[in-house]
Amino acid sequence: MEILNFALMGAGSLFAIINPLAAVPTFFAMTPANTPEERLKMARTACMTAVGVLMVFAATGNALFRVFGITIAAFQMAGGLLLLLVSLDSLRAKRSAVQETEEEKAEGAAKADVSITPLAIPMLSGPGAITTAILLESKAKNLAYDGVLFLLFIAVGFASFQIFRVAIKKAPKLNPIAMNITTRLMGLILAATAVQFIIDGVKKAFFP
């Protein structure tokens, strides 16, 4: 049961912080001259890259903490605050500056291929997503939990690509109201996850 709770929390928090639905409008704005086939190829590359980035940081994050003398408790509290900031923007149906800045959007619009930057990094696997991946890894109790987490990375990457694929094929029929509602729901899930990370960090730091 605990591993199921871990999987559900991980899936919800990862999907909420990556939030591919909110990235779709920006992706379209950066690729106005590209064909649907080119957009599909860029989305596929971006999602695969984002999965790889999250896996690398999840695998190495805790080791980096030890090198720099950062405790898991401190990172949980700081990461929770970061995710809370992102969630507040999501609750207003906005992409957070933590996920992408106006400068990165403008740079992307000028590029022929936006798959690696800025779509994969930082839009899909930016500081918020990387923080979430490391925090989830810190909660993994054994190899079974690690396996579940890495499968979640793949599953969320696949789901993100499917959202991009449907959006590319059905672009004229996308309902902005429905997308905003979904973004707000993702923000609520992310806010709850962020608060839980902060609580866990406080418990670990002050009530070991």
Secondary structure, DSSP 8 states (H G I E B T S, - for coil): -HHHHHHHHHHHHHHHHH-HHHHHHHHHHH-TTS-HHHHHHHHHHHHHHHHHHHHHHHHHHHHHHHHHT--HHHHHHHHHHHHHHHHHHHHTT---TTT--HHHHHHHHT-S--IIIIIIIIIITSHHHHHHHHHHHHH--SHHHHHHHHHHHHHHHHHHHHHHHHHHHTGGG--HHHHHHHHHHHHHHHHHHHHHHHHHHHHHHH--
